Amino acid sequence: MNTKLDSPNDISKSLPAMFKALGDDTRFAIVTLIAKRPLCGKAIARILTLSESAISQHLKILRECGLVSGEKRGYWVHYTVNHPIIDELLQELKKAAGSKENGVWNE
């Protein structure tokens, strides 16, 4: 899944990869955790009771599609949610679902 975003305009091409990434329970749990505060891979592994190598593989997928980013702090890399991309993802989902006027969904 090599869908790294080169610019914000690339999001429409990356939507399927993002939804696929979030469709995995573990990756969704990781995004939920790091949306609250930055965490290193070891902390995520401890919280989710998974191996660090499994978490690393999940984080790689999340990074490649642009949903998370990592920042090196000393020995550890702390991961955070890429909030602008999440916001764009939500906007694209709203567009795809249509709009709601007077309680009725329009296409």
C-alpha positions in Angstrom: 0.0 0.0 0.0 2.3 2.7 -1.2 0.0 5.8 -1.3 2.2 8.4 0.4 0.7 11.9 0.0 2.9 14.3 -1.9 0.4 17.2 -1.6 -3.0 17.8 0.0 -4.6 17.5 -3.5 -3.6 13.8 -3.6 -6.1 12.9 -0.9 -8.8 11.9 -3.3 -6.5 9.3 -4.8 -5.6 8.1 -1.3 -9.1 7.7 0.2 -9.4 4.0 -0.5 -6.1 3.3 1.1 -7.0 5.4 4.1 -10.3 3.6 4.6 -8.6 0.3 4.1 -6.0 1.2 6.7 -8.7 2.3 9.2 -10.7 -0.8 8.4 -8.3 -2.9 10.4 -9.2 -3.0 14.1 -5.7 -2.7 15.4 -4.9 0.2 13.1 -8.1 1.9 14.1 -7.2 1.4 17.8 -3.7 2.9 17.2 -5.2 6.0 15.5 -7.7 6.3 18.4 -4.8 6.1 21.0 -2.5 8.6 19.3 -5.3 11.0 18.6 -5.3 11.7 22.3 -1.6 12.1 22.8 1.7 11.2 21.0 3.0 7.7 21.9 6.0 5.7 20.9 5.7 2.2 19.4 6.7 0.5 22.6 3.9 2.3 24.5 1.4 1.5 21.9 2.5 -2.2 21.9 2.2 -2.3 25.7 -1.3 -0.7 25.7 -2.6 -3.0 23.0 -0.8 -6.0 24.3 0.8 -6.7 20.9 4.4 -7.2 19.9 6.5 -4.1 18.9 7.1 -5.6 15.5 3.4 -6.0 14.8 2.8 -2.4 15.9 5.7 -1.3 13.7 4.0 -2.9 10.6 0.7 -1.3 11.4 2.4 2.1 11.9 4.1 1.7 8.5 0.8 1.3 6.8 -0.7 4.3 8.6 2.3 6.5 7.8 2.3 5.5 4.1 -1.2 6.6 3.6 -0.6 9.8 5.5 -2.8 9.2 8.6 0.0 9.4 11.1 3.4 10.9 11.3 6.4 10.2 13.6 8.8 12.5 15.3 12.1 11.3 16.7 12.6 12.2 20.3 15.9 10.8 21.5 15.9 7.1 21.0 12.1 6.7 20.4 9.9 7.9 17.6 6.6 9.3 18.9 3.6 9.0 16.6 0.8 11.5 16.2 -2.3 11.7 14.1 -2.1 13.9 11.0 -5.1 16.0 11.9 -5.3 18.0 8.7 -5.4 14.8 6.7 -8.1 13.4 9.0 -10.1 16.6 8.6 -9.8 16.3 4.8 -10.8 12.7 5.0 -13.9 13.6 6.9 -14.8 16.3 4.4 -14.4 14.0 1.5 -16.6 11.4 3.3 -19.3 14.1 3.8 -19.1 15.0 0.2 -19.5 11.4 -0.9 -22.5 10.9 1.4 -24.3 14.0 0.1 -25.8 16.7 2.2 -28.7 16.9 4.6 -31.3 19.6 4.3 -34.4 19.7 6.5 -33.7 16.2 7.7 -33.4 14.7 4.2 -30.2 13.4 2.6 -29.5 14.8 -0.9 -27.1 13.5 -3.4 
